[in-house]
């Protein structure tokens, strides 16, 4: 993986579990990230998001913390300062239906628990190296869900039924 200077990043961590929150904060510190806002409270996280120039959000999703509601708030709220912010969903909900649900709510990247410094850095690199265009279709707003070219569609709009 490529090495990046992350010292100018502002990262927001919304994580229910204190140990995981501390792990993420410590790992970001080791990566040289100067500013990490960290909380278990979605209201406080949204206040941080509104009050500071947050570059990337790492958002938990558990039965006790509705990360999808927080994600939708960032993407859809009328008062959101940056609906285009990259959002990495960090969760133990790893079934395909969970990944699809998070994708359909506008996540940028998915990080399955248990996490490691290597997987955290890989998601940071992915956000940096592969910025995705944003689209609005119906009630969806978020990063374009297509990640690669498909040989099944050699012309025209891939969203249109053939």
N, C-alpha and C positions, 0 to 999 in steps of 0.2 A: 504494500500500500504506500501511496505517496505521503510524504510528510508535509503538514500544513502548520502555519503559524496561526494558532487559535486564540491568541491573546486579546484580540479585539471583539471576540464573540460575547454576546449576552445570552445566556441559556436559562430557560425557565423549566423547572422540574416540578410536575404535579404527580406525586407518588404517595400512596396510602401508607406504605410500610416504612417506618423510620430507618431500618437497616438498609433497605434498598435505596432510599432517598440519600442516606449518607454515603453509600457506595457510589452512586452516580455523582454526587457532589465532589467526593474525593478523587474519582477518576477524572472528572473534568478539570479539577485543580492540577492534577498530574500532567494533563495534556496542555496546561498553560492557559486555560480559560480564566480570564480575570473576574468575570461576574457571573454568578449562578444564583438565581432566585429559586428557593426550594420551599415547598409547602405540601400539606396533605389536604388542604381545603380549596375546593374549586373556586369559591368566591374570592378568596385571597389571591389565588393564582390569576384570576381574571383581572383583579386590581393591579397586580404586578404587570400583567400584559398590557394594560391600558396606561400605566404610569411610566413605564420604561420601554426603551427601544429593544424589544426581545427579538433575537435573530432566529432562534430555534427553540421549539417546545418539545420536551419529552413528557408524555402523558400516560399515566397508568390507566388501566381499565380492569376493574374488579367488581364483584357484586356489591361491595361497599363504596365504590367510587365510580360514578358514571362518567368515564372518560369520553364516551361518545357524545354526551350532552355538552361537555366542555369543548370538544372538537367542533361540534356544530355551532356553538356560541362564537368561537373564534372565526369560523368561516362565514356565518350568516347574520350575526347580530348587527343592527344598524349602527351601534356605537363602537364596533370593533376597529381598532386603529390599523390593523394589518391582516386582512383575511388571507393574504398570500404567504403567511409565515409557514415555514416547513414544520410539520408536526410528526413526530415519531411516536407511535403508539407502542408502549412497553407493557406487555401482558403475558400471563400464563394461559390465556384463552387462545390456543393455537390451532384449533380445528379450522378447516377450510372455511366453514360458514362464518367464523369469527373474523378471519382475515378479510373475507369479502364484505362483511358488515362494516368493518373499520374503513376499508377502501371506499365503500359506497357512501360513507359519511365524510370523506375528504381527507383521510390521512395521507401523508407523504411517504412515510416508511413504516415498517412493522419490525419490532424487535421482541423476540420471544424470550420469556424468562425460562430458565435462569440466564442471567446476562454475564458478560465478561468485559474486561477493558477492550479486548480485541473486537468483539461484536459491536460495542458502543462506538468505537472509532470507525468501524466499517460503515455504520449508518451515517456518521458525520461526513465521512468521505463521499458517500453516495449522494447526500444532500448537496454537497459542494460541487461534485463532479457532474452530476446529472440533474440540473435544475429542470423542472417539468413545467410545461405551459399549463395555465389554469383554464378551465372551461366552466360554462354555466349551461346546463341542460335541464329543463324542467325545474325540479326543486333541488338538484345537485349543483353544488359549487365546490370546486377543489381541483387538485392536480389531475391532469389528464391521466386516466387509468391505464392507458395503453403504454406499455414499456418497451415493446419491440415491434419491428415490422413483421407482418404476417404474409406468408406466401399464398395464403388463401384469397387475399384481396390484392389483385394486381392493378386495379384501377378504381377511380371514383372514391366516394366517401365510404369508409369502413363501417360507419354507424348505420348506414341505410341497409335495410333488408334486401337481400338479393332475390 
